[in-house]
Amino acid sequence: MRWPNESDEYRRARDDLLNMEIELRRSEEAVAAQRRALPPGGEPPQDYVFDSADGPVRLSELFANGKDTLFLYNFMFLPDNGDPLGRACPSCTSIIDAIDGTSLHLTQQVDFAVIARVPIERFLAPGESRGWRNARLLSSANNTFNADYNAESPEGAQLPISTLFTRRDGTIRHFWSSELFGAPTDPGQHPRHVDYMWPLWAMLDRTPEGRGTDFEPRLAY
């Protein structure tokens, strides 16, 4: 491709970058293929019971309409002075702001839900204030799912992990979780463990300023 009034210098540099983008695409495809080829994971230690706006629901019941893949995201509430339950995480909120609309399309293929460790009434509140209409919100306040699936620190802090389960021949198994969250990172680098579902950063990465060093999502601007 050529663009109006571009210089030869720009075209040479852009072609070099394009080759790197092509290699990155190949690497992403190779990683996705290796991920799909993972052997069966472990069965859940229990059929967890979550709280929802419509009452209790079991993990096994989150597989709906014949779908056999379940995508879960653990939403954090952060410590807040004077509030033992904390406040909704701005970064998690930014993710679900985008995913709420996408979930209409996503759930044509897989089941999807968002889990928080606070009581369901508390979790529904930020959803209502943000206008979320499609993402299914669940509470794990009365089970050990967060602790069992690395979405809670030993001290009880909530952690942002995405986890997938599959159901094959009636058996539910863990398939994949965003383990980059706990993996070593280069100095100054974010784990980027859930960036694949967070369009904000993908768009900023294409700008000359990039992500910057002092911007983080906020609940209000």
C-alpha positions as CSV (number, residue, x, y, z in Angstrom):
1,M,0.0,0.0,0.0
2,R,1.0,3.6,-0.6
3,W,-0.4,6.7,1.1
4,P,-0.6,10.3,-0.2
5,N,2.7,12.2,-0.2
6,E,4.6,9.6,1.8
7,S,8.4,9.8,1.5
8,D,10.7,6.9,0.5
9,E,12.1,7.0,4.0
10,Y,8.6,6.5,5.5
11,R,7.8,3.6,3.0
12,R,11.1,1.8,3.9
13,A,10.4,2.0,7.6
14,R,6.8,1.1,7.2
15,D,7.7,-2.0,5.1
16,D,10.1,-3.1,7.8
17,L,7.4,-2.7,10.4
18,L,4.9,-4.5,8.2
19,N,7.2,-7.5,8.0
20,M,7.3,-7.5,11.8
21,E,3.5,-7.3,12.0
22,I,3.2,-10.2,9.6
23,E,5.6,-12.3,11.9
24,L,3.6,-11.3,14.9
25,R,0.4,-12.4,13.2
26,R,2.0,-15.8,12.4
27,S,3.2,-16.1,16.0
28,E,-0.3,-15.3,17.3
29,E,-1.8,-18.0,15.1
30,A,0.8,-20.5,16.2
31,V,0.2,-19.7,19.9
32,A,-3.6,-20.0,19.3
33,A,-3.1,-23.4,17.7
34,Q,-0.9,-24.6,20.5
35,R,-3.5,-23.4,23.0
36,R,-6.3,-25.2,21.2
37,A,-4.2,-28.4,21.4
38,L,-3.9,-28.4,25.2
39,P,-4.7,-31.8,26.7
40,P,-7.7,-32.0,29.1
41,G,-7.3,-30.0,32.3
42,G,-8.4,-30.9,35.8
43,E,-12.0,-31.3,36.8
44,P,-13.4,-28.6,39.2
45,P,-13.2,-29.7,42.8
46,Q,-16.9,-28.9,43.2
47,D,-19.9,-27.7,41.2
48,Y,-19.6,-24.2,42.6
49,V,-22.8,-22.3,43.4
50,F,-22.8,-18.7,42.4
51,D,-25.3,-16.0,43.2
52,S,-27.0,-14.2,40.3
53,A,-29.7,-11.6,39.9
54,D,-32.1,-14.5,39.4
55,G,-30.9,-16.6,42.3
56,P,-28.3,-19.4,42.9
57,V,-26.7,-21.0,39.8
58,R,-24.2,-23.8,39.6
59,L,-21.1,-23.9,37.5
60,S,-22.5,-26.7,35.5
61,E,-25.7,-24.6,34.8
62,L,-23.6,-21.9,33.2
63,F,-23.2,-24.1,30.2
64,A,-26.4,-23.2,28.3
65,N,-28.1,-23.8,25.0
66,G,-25.9,-26.8,24.1
67,K,-22.6,-24.8,24.3
68,D,-19.6,-26.7,25.6
69,T,-17.2,-23.8,26.4
70,L,-17.5,-21.4,29.3
71,F,-15.5,-18.2,29.5
72,L,-15.3,-16.5,33.0
73,Y,-13.7,-13.3,34.0
74,N,-12.9,-12.4,37.6
75,F,-13.8,-8.8,38.3
76,M,-12.0,-7.1,41.2
77,F,-13.2,-4.8,43.9
78,L,-10.4,-2.8,45.4
79,P,-9.9,-1.7,49.0
80,D,-11.5,1.7,49.8
81,N,-11.3,3.6,53.0
82,G,-14.3,3.1,55.1
83,D,-15.9,0.5,52.8
84,P,-15.1,-3.1,53.7
85,L,-16.4,-4.4,50.3
86,G,-14.2,-1.9,48.4
87,R,-14.9,-0.1,45.1
88,A,-15.2,-1.5,41.6
89,C,-11.8,-1.8,39.9
90,P,-11.5,0.9,37.2
91,S,-9.5,-1.4,34.9
92,C,-11.9,-4.3,35.2
93,T,-14.7,-1.8,34.6
94,S,-13.0,-0.6,31.4
95,I,-12.8,-4.2,30.2
96,I,-16.5,-5.0,30.9
97,D,-17.6,-1.6,29.4
98,A,-16.3,-3.0,26.1
99,I,-17.2,-6.6,26.6
100,D,-20.8,-6.0,27.6
101,G,-21.6,-5.2,23.9
102,T,-19.3,-7.8,22.6
103,S,-20.9,-10.5,24.7
104,L,-24.0,-10.4,22.4
105,H,-21.8,-11.8,19.7
106,L,-19.5,-13.9,21.9
107,T,-22.4,-15.8,23.4
108,Q,-23.4,-17.0,20.0
109,Q,-20.3,-19.3,20.2
110,V,-19.5,-19.8,23.9
111,D,-21.1,-19.0,27.3
112,F,-19.7,-16.0,29.3
113,A,-20.0,-14.6,32.8
114,V,-18.2,-12.1,35.0
115,I,-17.6,-13.1,38.7
116,A,-16.9,-10.8,41.7
117,R,-16.2,-11.8,45.3
118,V,-18.7,-9.2,46.7
119,P,-22.4,-9.9,47.3
120,I,-24.4,-9.9,44.1
121,E,-26.4,-6.8,45.0
122,R,-23.1,-4.9,45.3
123,F,-21.9,-6.2,42.0
124,L,-25.1,-5.3,40.2
125,A,-24.7,-1.7,41.2
126,P,-21.8,-0.7,39.0
127,G,-23.3,-2.7,36.2
128,E,-26.5,-0.6,36.4
129,S,-24.5,2.7,36.7
130,R,-22.4,1.8,33.6
131,G,-25.5,0.6,31.6
132,W,-24.3,-3.0,31.2
133,R,-27.1,-5.0,29.7
134,N,-25.6,-8.2,28.3
135,A,-22.8,-9.5,30.5
136,R,-24.0,-12.0,33.0
137,L,-22.8,-10.9,36.5
138,L,-22.3,-13.5,39.3
139,S,-21.1,-13.4,42.9
140,S,-18.6,-15.9,44.4
141,A,-19.0,-14.4,47.9
142,N,-20.3,-17.7,49.2
143,N,-17.9,-20.2,47.5
144,T,-14.2,-20.8,47.2
145,F,-14.0,-20.4,43.4
146,N,-11.7,-17.3,43.5
147,A,-9.2,-19.0,45.9
148,D,-9.3,-22.3,44.0
149,Y,-8.7,-20.7,40.6
150,N,-6.0,-18.1,41.5
151,A,-8.3,-15.1,41.5
152,E,-7.5,-14.4,45.1
153,S,-4.2,-13.9,46.9
154,P,-3.4,-15.7,50.2
155,E,-4.2,-12.5,52.0
156,G,-7.7,-12.3,50.4
157,A,-7.0,-9.6,47.8
158,Q,-9.0,-10.1,44.5
159,L,-7.1,-10.7,41.3
160,P,-8.1,-10.3,37.6
161,I,-7.9,-13.7,36.0
162,S,-9.8,-15.1,33.0
163,T,-10.6,-18.8,33.0
164,L,-12.1,-21.2,30.5
165,F,-13.8,-24.5,31.1
166,T,-15.0,-27.1,28.6
167,R,-17.6,-29.8,28.8
168,R,-16.9,-33.0,26.9
169,D,-19.1,-36.1,27.2
170,G,-20.8,-34.5,30.2
171,T,-17.5,-33.9,32.1
172,I,-16.4,-30.3,32.9
173,R,-12.7,-29.6,32.9
174,H,-10.5,-26.5,33.2
175,F,-9.1,-25.6,29.8
176,W,-7.0,-22.4,30.1
177,S,-6.4,-19.4,32.4
178,S,-4.5,-16.2,31.9
179,E,-1.3,-17.4,33.6
180,L,0.7,-14.4,32.3
181,F,-0.6,-12.6,35.3
182,G,1.8,-14.6,37.5
183,A,4.6,-15.0,35.0
184,P,7.9,-12.9,35.1
185,T,7.8,-9.6,33.1
186,D,10.5,-7.4,31.7
187,P,11.2,-4.2,33.7
188,G,8.4,-1.7,33.4
189,Q,6.2,-4.1,31.5
190,H,2.6,-4.8,32.3
191,P,1.7,-8.6,32.5
192,R,-0.8,-8.0,29.6
193,H,-2.6,-11.2,30.7
194,V,-6.1,-9.9,29.7
195,D,-5.1,-7.4,27.0
196,Y,-6.6,-9.7,24.4
197,M,-10.1,-8.8,25.7
198,W,-9.3,-5.1,26.4
199,P,-9.5,-3.0,23.2
200,L,-8.4,0.2,24.9
201,W,-4.7,-0.8,24.9
202,A,-4.8,-2.4,21.4
203,M,-6.0,1.0,20.0
204,L,-3.5,3.1,22.0
205,D,-0.6,0.8,20.9
206,R,-1.3,2.0,17.3
207,T,-0.8,5.7,18.2
208,P,2.5,7.6,18.2
209,E,2.2,8.2,21.9
210,G,1.5,4.5,22.7
211,R,0.1,3.6,26.1
212,G,2.1,6.2,27.9
213,T,3.3,5.8,31.4
214,D,0.8,7.8,33.5
215,F,-2.6,6.8,32.1
216,E,-4.9,4.3,33.7
217,P,-8.7,3.8,33.3
218,R,-10.9,5.7,35.7
219,L,-14.5,5.3,36.9
220,A,-15.2,8.9,35.9
221,Y,-13.4,11.5,33.8
